[in-house]
Amino acid sequence: MSIFDDFHKAMPTMAKHAGIWEGIYTHIDVDANVIDRHKTRVVCEFPTEGEHVYIQHNHFMWEDGREYKARLPGVYRDGRLWWDLDTFHGSSWETDEGLIMLDLDRKDDPGANFYEIIALGKTGQHRARTWHWFKDGKLFKRTLCDETKIG
């Protein structure tokens, strides 16, 4: 069995996220005030060879014309998907109920980390992601991601 087979066996719901997702990310502070909002296009790909079992491509777009793009390749080991990038490191796993969980530490902001939960709707065409941001152990914001699969 290959590492790719092991990955898909350990995280079977993850494969349902393959494709192109568009949506809105809304960042709120602890009092639920909107502090940022932008459109997003996320491409989730699952290579079948090479070092990476998963590659996520993010494209964030703000109304004022700003844009941000990132490529986030992950490797599979010890039953989890792992990242070690310039901006963050950490891992992801899947619950028995098919929720995707992430625990990520920010390298570009020492003392900051976030936990993410990804829930895929029953049709596989809509997903919700929530990020819970902490700085030195104290919650300081949340991110709400509402996405629709377009391809």
C-alpha positions as CSV (number, residue, x, y, z in Angstrom):
1,M,0.0,0.0,0.0
2,S,1.4,3.5,-0.9
3,I,1.5,6.6,1.3
4,F,-1.3,8.0,-0.9
5,D,-3.5,4.9,-0.1
6,D,-2.6,5.2,3.6
7,F,-3.6,8.9,3.5
8,H,-7.0,8.3,1.9
9,K,-7.7,5.4,4.2
10,A,-7.0,7.6,7.3
11,M,-8.8,10.6,6.0
12,P,-11.5,9.4,3.6
13,T,-13.7,12.5,3.8
14,M,-10.7,14.7,2.8
15,A,-10.9,13.4,-0.8
16,K,-14.4,14.9,-1.1
17,H,-12.8,18.3,-0.8
18,A,-11.0,17.9,-4.1
19,G,-11.8,20.7,-6.5
20,I,-12.4,24.5,-6.6
21,W,-14.1,26.3,-3.8
22,E,-15.3,29.9,-3.8
23,G,-16.6,31.9,-0.9
24,I,-16.3,34.6,1.8
25,Y,-14.0,34.7,4.8
26,T,-15.2,36.9,7.6
27,H,-12.9,37.6,10.5
28,I,-14.5,38.7,13.8
29,D,-13.1,39.8,17.1
30,V,-14.1,38.3,20.5
31,D,-17.1,40.7,20.6
32,A,-18.3,39.5,17.1
33,N,-17.3,42.8,15.4
34,V,-16.3,42.2,11.8
35,I,-12.6,43.2,11.4
36,D,-12.0,41.8,7.9
37,R,-14.0,40.3,5.1
38,H,-12.8,39.0,1.7
39,K,-13.6,36.7,-1.2
40,T,-11.6,33.5,-1.6
41,R,-10.9,30.9,-4.2
42,V,-9.4,27.7,-2.8
43,V,-8.2,24.8,-5.0
44,C,-7.7,21.5,-3.2
45,E,-5.6,18.9,-5.1
46,F,-4.5,15.4,-4.3
47,P,-1.4,14.3,-6.2
48,T,-0.9,10.6,-6.8
49,E,2.9,10.7,-6.8
50,G,5.7,12.8,-5.4
51,E,6.3,14.0,-1.9
52,H,3.0,15.8,-1.2
53,V,-0.4,14.0,-0.8
54,Y,-2.3,17.3,-0.6
55,I,-1.7,20.8,-2.1
56,Q,-4.0,23.7,-1.3
57,H,-3.9,26.9,-3.4
58,N,-5.4,30.0,-1.8
59,H,-6.4,33.2,-3.6
60,F,-7.8,35.9,-1.3
61,M,-9.4,39.0,-2.9
62,W,-10.4,42.2,-1.1
63,E,-12.8,44.9,-2.4
64,D,-10.0,47.5,-2.3
65,G,-8.0,45.4,-4.9
66,R,-5.6,43.7,-2.6
67,E,-4.8,40.1,-3.3
68,Y,-2.9,37.3,-1.6
69,K,-2.0,33.9,-3.0
70,A,-0.4,30.9,-1.3
71,R,0.5,27.4,-2.2
72,L,0.2,25.0,0.8
73,P,1.7,21.5,0.2
74,G,1.2,18.9,2.9
75,V,2.8,15.5,3.6
76,Y,1.3,12.5,5.3
77,R,2.8,10.7,8.2
78,D,1.8,9.2,11.5
79,G,-1.9,9.2,10.6
80,R,-2.0,13.0,9.9
81,L,-1.6,15.6,7.2
82,W,1.4,17.8,8.1
83,W,2.5,21.3,7.0
84,D,5.8,23.0,7.7
85,L,5.8,26.2,5.7
86,D,7.3,29.7,6.1
87,T,4.1,31.1,7.8
88,F,2.9,28.1,9.8
89,H,3.4,24.5,10.9
90,G,1.0,21.9,12.3
91,S,-1.2,19.0,11.4
92,S,-4.7,17.9,10.3
93,W,-6.7,14.8,11.0
94,E,-10.2,13.5,10.5
95,T,-12.8,12.6,13.1
96,D,-14.9,9.4,12.9
97,E,-17.8,11.7,11.9
98,G,-15.9,13.2,8.9
99,L,-14.9,16.5,10.4
100,I,-11.5,17.8,9.4
101,M,-9.6,19.2,12.3
102,L,-6.4,21.4,12.2
103,D,-4.0,22.6,14.8
104,L,-1.6,25.2,13.4
105,D,1.1,27.4,15.0
106,R,2.0,30.6,13.2
107,K,5.7,31.1,12.5
108,D,5.1,34.6,11.2
109,D,3.4,35.7,14.5
110,P,5.2,34.1,17.5
111,G,2.8,33.0,20.2
112,A,-0.2,32.8,17.8
113,N,-1.9,29.7,16.8
114,F,-5.3,28.6,15.5
115,Y,-7.6,25.6,15.5
116,E,-9.8,25.0,12.5
117,I,-12.8,22.8,12.0
118,I,-14.0,22.0,8.4
119,A,-17.5,20.6,8.0
120,L,-18.7,19.4,4.6
121,G,-22.4,19.5,3.8
122,K,-24.2,16.3,3.0
123,T,-24.3,17.1,-0.8
124,G,-20.5,17.8,-0.9
125,Q,-21.2,21.1,-2.6
126,H,-20.9,23.4,0.5
127,R,-18.6,23.6,3.4
128,A,-18.1,25.7,6.5
129,R,-14.8,26.3,8.1
130,T,-14.2,28.0,11.5
131,W,-10.9,29.1,12.8
132,H,-10.3,30.0,16.4
133,W,-7.3,32.3,16.8
134,F,-5.2,32.5,20.0
135,K,-2.3,34.7,21.0
136,D,-0.3,33.5,24.0
137,G,-3.2,31.3,24.9
138,K,-5.9,34.0,24.8
139,L,-8.7,33.9,22.1
140,F,-8.5,37.1,20.0
141,K,-10.5,36.4,16.9
142,R,-12.4,33.9,14.8
143,T,-12.7,33.3,11.1
144,L,-15.9,32.1,9.5
145,C,-15.5,30.6,6.0
146,D,-18.5,29.9,3.9
147,E,-17.6,28.1,0.6
148,T,-19.3,26.5,-2.4
149,K,-17.8,24.0,-4.7
150,I,-17.7,25.4,-8.3
151,G,-15.5,22.8,-10.0
